[in-house]
Amino acid sequence: MAKKRSGGGLTGTQQAAKFLGVSVLSGAVLAGIALPAAGALGLAAKGTVEGFDEIPSNLKTPPLSQRTTILDSEGGLIATVYSRDRKVVPLEKISPYMQKAIVAIEDARFYEHGAIDLKGVLRAINKNAQSGGVSEGASTLTQQYVKNVFVEEAGDDPEKVAQATQQTIGRKVRELKYAIQVEEELGKKKILENYLNITFFGQQAYGIEAASQRYFSKPAAKLNLSEAAMMAGLVQSPSRFDPINDLQEATKRRNIVLQRMTDVGDITPAQFEKAKATPIKLKVKTPRNGCITAVDGAGFFCDYVRKTILTDPVFGKTVEERQKLWNLGGLTIRTTLDPKAQAAANEAAVAKVNKDDPVATAVVQVKPGTGRIVSMSQSRPYGLDQKQHQTTLNLAVGSKMGGTTYGFPVGSTFKPITAAAALEKGLSPAQSFDTPWKISMKESDYTRCDGKPAGYADWSVQNELKTEKGAYDMTSALGKSINTYFAKLEQMAGLCETLTMAKKVGYERELGKPIRQSPSATLGSLESTPLDMANVYATFANRGIYCVPVVIDSIRTATGEKLNVPQTKCTRAMSDRTADMINQMLKGVVEDGTGTKAGLSDRDNAGKTGTTEGRKDAWFVGYTPDLSTAVWVGDDVGKREEMFDLTIGGVYYDKVCGGCLPGPIWRIAMTGALGSDTPSFVGVKVPRAEKPKDPKEEDKRDDDKPRRDDDKPADRPTSPFPGITIPDLTGGDTNRPGNGRGGNR
């Protein structure tokens, strides 16, 4: 047992080191590096005891980098990630054979000497002098441990690693002094434990536990004699003696270790012969590192968790601090991912879009009232192999979190935001406009938030079909996705008020870009992400309260310390009555509007379709009171091609629309994710514009009531429209794939 330091003065070992002088230190140093004998004399002359004293006496041992485990909300494994595949275990969980084997081959007199093995130094100097090079080293196990500490501290920085391993006298002397300190403070057993946990064993495995799992698929505690000897033999040169790449060379090295164990009396000759005759039987466990190993297509969710830790100030004030936390690992991260919802989202993402199709789809789900992201998936698998159509581009989020630069134009999924702004301003859902299929508006009639006109040009707006003309109120305009109606409604609600509402419900642009104050915003010309749009609609489901998205429930370090994690923050974006009316109106979209193919028949649900100019993007965003899901389909590579005349998922589409492709994908995701509970939206009566009366009924009015030829409802939004027939609201997408609505639907 090593003696503890009793006070602040030098220990016995340190005093001995000083007494022996730099000449002995020189021998210890030069036994491990190739220098001529004159080098020893030079060091003895120049390297004074005072220089030795100038080296700091406290070795700062960094915590060992370990695996990080990412779990779903129920504790199931999503993925294991690491910069160092390591699991630290106590000495009692390491096979006694392994303990004896590593000591025998690396430092047979480990328990007999201190930080320096003088016999070993003399032996090494003699052999090295005879060979003219370095044929034998004299570094003790403790010195090797100190060297590994320096390497661990260097991390993945090539320059720092080179400094930690360079063959110089200065490094050897510093290594030696720290070894003296370690011997005094830790004791032999702790040094051995630390050594076996820090050492690299090849095949990306650091520490004996990870290495045992890698080569033999068993814990280190269960290594037998033959296996332990092979593992101990790896330390000298993990690549040269790698049994996976060269079993014959590994066997030779194992037998050398077994012979050494016999020589020092750790095993009997009979044990030696038996172990030597035993073939090495590997049971290799393929390394599973990173988000590419995530279950149920959750690689993008896993990467979002990583990005959250690397970007959120909760995990460190600087980028360097957060990166250090991630690289150190050893974290157990419990996330918000719902395994049932993730399985459903993954099924939906690949059900109607193949990974090698010219377009891709993204599916993301959020739980209203909590901000919890419960699933995230897409049709192209997570990974780096482009030949397998893999990608690491997360189509559900923006660039800060590993996604596209700005997101995608959202099309008519923006229209409910305009409707909410109008209701908050006091306009009635019965507000109606009688418009042709195409109109021209003046940009100067729209006012920005700074009070200036939005522009001075004419703005031409048209509906998808020429037959879409006449009178519409807010409910029918949402159901049929009437562009001309919303161009006029935005003017009445106010451009600034509409964009302010957009920010309140979580509609954001990436990279800190402000929302462009353009009248075309109401038609979805501005970009956002599927995650943000899922949160927008979750706000409607949550009766007007927006909650910031979150992805992590809890984090514990390797030592059991609980770290702070980002918390959601919920704010009211609109009155509950406004949200209730939006919910009722959007129910019509899935019941008899453009989203009929998406609608769920067994519960309250609502949503909105959207396509953008040239059909470059198609959307369906919808929700129930307890789940909001956004689905986007579009070209994720190349020039963002228009989606006409395409075969997607084996089905031909003459034109892709929000209701005919994203809508059915949404239905699959929702059906699989929802439970048996069927909560309802809060019932509220939504005022409607009165339909015009039949002329024959008009003739039956009381004769004593005065008649006026100009009797029409110009002054009241709820009055009838003489001579105008409200369009049939049972329309929308036809049943044949590809015949859906387009143009901002």
Secondary structure as GFF3:
##gff-version 3
##sequence-region A 1 745
A	DSSP	alpha_helix	12	30	.	.	.	ID=ss1
A	DSSP	alpha_helix	37	46	.	.	.	ID=ss2
A	DSSP	alpha_helix	49	53	.	.	.	ID=ss3
A	DSSP	beta_strand	68	71	.	.	.	ID=ss4
A	DSSP	beta_strand	77	81	.	.	.	ID=ss5
A	DSSP	three_ten_helix	91	93	.	.	.	ID=ss6
A	DSSP	alpha_helix	96	106	.	.	.	ID=ss7
A	DSSP	alpha_helix	118	131	.	.	.	ID=ss8
A	DSSP	alpha_helix	141	154	.	.	.	ID=ss9
A	DSSP	alpha_helix	158	165	.	.	.	ID=ss10
A	DSSP	alpha_helix	169	186	.	.	.	ID=ss11
A	DSSP	alpha_helix	188	198	.	.	.	ID=ss12
A	DSSP	alpha_helix	208	216	.	.	.	ID=ss13
A	DSSP	three_ten_helix	220	222	.	.	.	ID=ss14
A	DSSP	alpha_helix	225	234	.	.	.	ID=ss15
A	DSSP	alpha_helix	247	263	.	.	.	ID=ss16
A	DSSP	alpha_helix	269	277	.	.	.	ID=ss17
A	DSSP	three_ten_helix	291	293	.	.	.	ID=ss18
A	DSSP	three_ten_helix	295	297	.	.	.	ID=ss19
A	DSSP	alpha_helix	299	311	.	.	.	ID=ss20
A	DSSP	three_ten_helix	313	315	.	.	.	ID=ss21
A	DSSP	alpha_helix	319	328	.	.	.	ID=ss22
A	DSSP	beta_strand	332	335	.	.	.	ID=ss23
A	DSSP	alpha_helix	339	351	.	.	.	ID=ss24
A	DSSP	beta_strand	360	367	.	.	.	ID=ss25
A	DSSP	beta_strand	372	378	.	.	.	ID=ss26
A	DSSP	three_ten_helix	386	388	.	.	.	ID=ss27
A	DSSP	beta_strand	394	398	.	.	.	ID=ss28
A	DSSP	three_ten_helix	399	401	.	.	.	ID=ss29
A	DSSP	beta_strand	403	404	.	.	.	ID=ss30
A	DSSP	beta_strand	408	409	.	.	.	ID=ss31
A	DSSP	three_ten_helix	411	414	.	.	.	ID=ss32
A	DSSP	alpha_helix	415	424	.	.	.	ID=ss33
A	DSSP	beta_strand	433	435	.	.	.	ID=ss34
A	DSSP	beta_strand	438	442	.	.	.	ID=ss35
A	DSSP	three_ten_helix	443	445	.	.	.	ID=ss36
A	DSSP	beta_strand	458	462	.	.	.	ID=ss37
A	DSSP	beta_strand	470	472	.	.	.	ID=ss38
A	DSSP	alpha_helix	474	480	.	.	.	ID=ss39
A	DSSP	alpha_helix	483	493	.	.	.	ID=ss40
A	DSSP	alpha_helix	495	504	.	.	.	ID=ss41
A	DSSP	three_ten_helix	510	512	.	.	.	ID=ss42
A	DSSP	three_ten_helix	519	523	.	.	.	ID=ss43
A	DSSP	beta_strand	527	528	.	.	.	ID=ss44
A	DSSP	alpha_helix	530	541	.	.	.	ID=ss45
A	DSSP	beta_strand	545	547	.	.	.	ID=ss46
A	DSSP	beta_strand	552	556	.	.	.	ID=ss47
A	DSSP	beta_strand	562	563	.	.	.	ID=ss48
A	DSSP	beta_strand	570	572	.	.	.	ID=ss49
A	DSSP	alpha_helix	576	592	.	.	.	ID=ss50
A	DSSP	beta_strand	606	611	.	.	.	ID=ss51
A	DSSP	three_ten_helix	613	615	.	.	.	ID=ss52
A	DSSP	beta_strand	617	624	.	.	.	ID=ss53
A	DSSP	beta_strand	627	634	.	.	.	ID=ss54
A	DSSP	beta_strand	644	648	.	.	.	ID=ss55
A	DSSP	beta_strand	651	655	.	.	.	ID=ss56
A	DSSP	alpha_helix	662	673	.	.	.	ID=ss57
A	DSSP	alpha_helix	695	698	.	.	.	ID=ss58
###
